[in-house]
Each structure stands twice: as structure tokens, then as C-alpha cells.
């Protein structure tokens, strides 16, 4: 499996290219200028290089993309939705970025931002097996994606998403 930007957490140049990839992807989907929503620097101005690779607020919706370093035989894409500050719909995407996942991510972001799909529609759609229509040499075992299951926050005892 070919992963994209594999060394992004260890190479600042690769990280910056990876970050630019998400910005351009969202701009191509929404036809809007996209700027990162969450601050990616320390108080002293030094840039933070971590898995929270990109975020954006477009109109009344947010996305936070968390990219993991490849560590699985099959790339994955997990989604979770929640309210940010109790008012803004937020989609949290955790993934290992590959060519296969890139197509699924594009469909997901289009559904979320352009089609304004509800949280339930997005979760139900992405609970289905990955589509093979846009891929060559695809088999259903080539990737895994899922809706994140609730977990317990042990400090509050409340059920929360990962």
C-alpha cells in the first residue's frame, strides 16, 4: 500500500507539503479560500508539528484532520462528529493517508461541506464498505474505515467519542 507523506512527523518540509495538500483539497472541494482554524503554534510563535495536521471552518461547519503515521497493513479512516463550543457541527477525521483513503476523504469532505449532509448521514455512509468504483486493483480488504465508538471519559464518567 502506498502511503502519502509517510515521514511527515519527522521532516518539516514533508509536514508543510502535507498541510498544504489538505488546504488545496478543501479549496478544490468548496471553491473557497481556506485557512487553518485552530492555532498551530506555541505562544512564542514556534510552529507545532503534530498529528493534528489541519483544521478549517467553512461557513457553519468545522473539520479537524488527524493524520497518523502509517503503522497498519491497511490504511484507515475514522470519523466522529460533535458540537464545538456547543454550537458548531464539527467533523473529526483520523486517518492514515494513502491514495485509496484520499478518494474517500474527498467524498467525505464534499458530503460534509458542500452537500451539508447531516451527522447521521455522514456516519451511516461511512459505516459501509469502501467503494471500489474509483480504484484499480481494489479489494474490500485494502482499507478500513469506521465510525468511532463512544468511550468513557474516566474523569467525568461521561461517554465521549475517541
N, C-alpha and C positions, 0 to 999 in steps of 0.2 A: 504494500500500500504506500502510495506517495503522499507524504505529509507536506504541508506548506509552511514555510517559515519555521522549520524544525528547531532551530537554535535560538529562537527569539529572546529567551530569558538570559542568554549568556553573551549575546552580541548586540550591542546598542544599535548598530546600523540595521541589522535584521529586524530588531524590535520596531524601529522607526518606519521601516518599509511595511511591516505587518500592520502597524497602526494606520498608516496611510491607505493600505488596502481596504480596511473597514470603512474609513471615511469616504473613499471613492465608491465603494459598493453601495453605501447608503445614499450617496448623492445620485448615483445612477438609477436607483430604485425610486427615490422620492422626487427627483428633479429639483432639489433644494440644496442650498449651501448648508453643510452640516459641520457643526463644531462640537468638540467633546463637551459633555455636560458636567461630569464630575472632575474636579481638580486633580491633576496628575502630577503634583509637585509638593515637596515639603515646604514648610514656612520659609526656608532660606532660598527657595526658588529651584532647588535641585530636583530634576525630574525623577519620578517614581517609575521604575521598570519592574512591573509585576504582572501577574496573570490577568488582572483586571485591565485588559488591553484597550477597550474602547467603550464609550457611553455616548448617547445622544438623546436629546429631547427634540422631537419633531411634532409640531403642533401641540396636541394634548397627550402625547404618549412618549414613554421613555424606553430605551433599551440599554442593558448593561451586558457586554460580552466578556466572558471569562474564558480565556484560552489556556488549555492545559498543554504541557509538553507531551508529545507522543509517548505513551507507555503501554498501549494496548495493541493487540494484533489487529483489532478492528476499530476504526475511528468511531467516535460517539458524538452525539448532540443531545443535550438535555435541556429542557425548558422548564421555567417556573414563572408564574405571574403573581404579582402582588400590587398593592397600593403603596405608592411612595408618598410619604407625608399625608397619608390617609385621603389623598385626592387624585393622584395621577396614576393611570394604569402603567405598570412597568413590566416589561418582559426581560427576564434574566436568562441568558443563553450561556451554557457551559459546553465547551466542545474541544475536540482535538481536530484541528483544521486539516482537511485533505481535499482533493479535487471532488470527491464524492460528497462530502459534507458541505462544501462550498455551494453546490447547487441546491441542496436542501435549505441551507441558511438563506440563500437569496429568496427562495419561495416563502420561507417563514417571515422574513423581514417585509416582503411585499404584502403578504397577508396582514401583518400587524400594522404597518404604516399606511399603505395605500388602500387596501380593502377595508381597513378598520375592523377586522374580524374580532369578535368577542373573545374573551379569555377562554371560554368553554370551547369555542370553535377551534381556536389555535391548539388547545390541549388535545382535543379529540382528533384533529387532523394528524398531529404529530405522534399520536399513540399508535397509528397504523404503521405497517412496514414501509420502509423506504421505497420510493418509486424507482423503477428501472428504466423508465422511458427516455431519460436524457443521458444514459450512461452506456458505454460499451463494456463488454466483459463484466457485467454486473451480476452478482448473485445476492440473494437476500442476506447472506451471512457476511457481506462485505462491510457492513456498517451497522451500528446500533444507535438508535435514538429512543428517548423516552421522556415522559413527563416525570419530574422529580416527585417523589413521595414525601408526605409530611414526616417530620421528625420532631422529637421533643426537645425544647429548649430547657435544659436542666436548671437554669437559674430561675426561670419564671414558671416552669411546668406547663407552658402553653405549647400546642402543636404548631410548628412552623415548617416552612419549606427549606430544603438544603440551600 
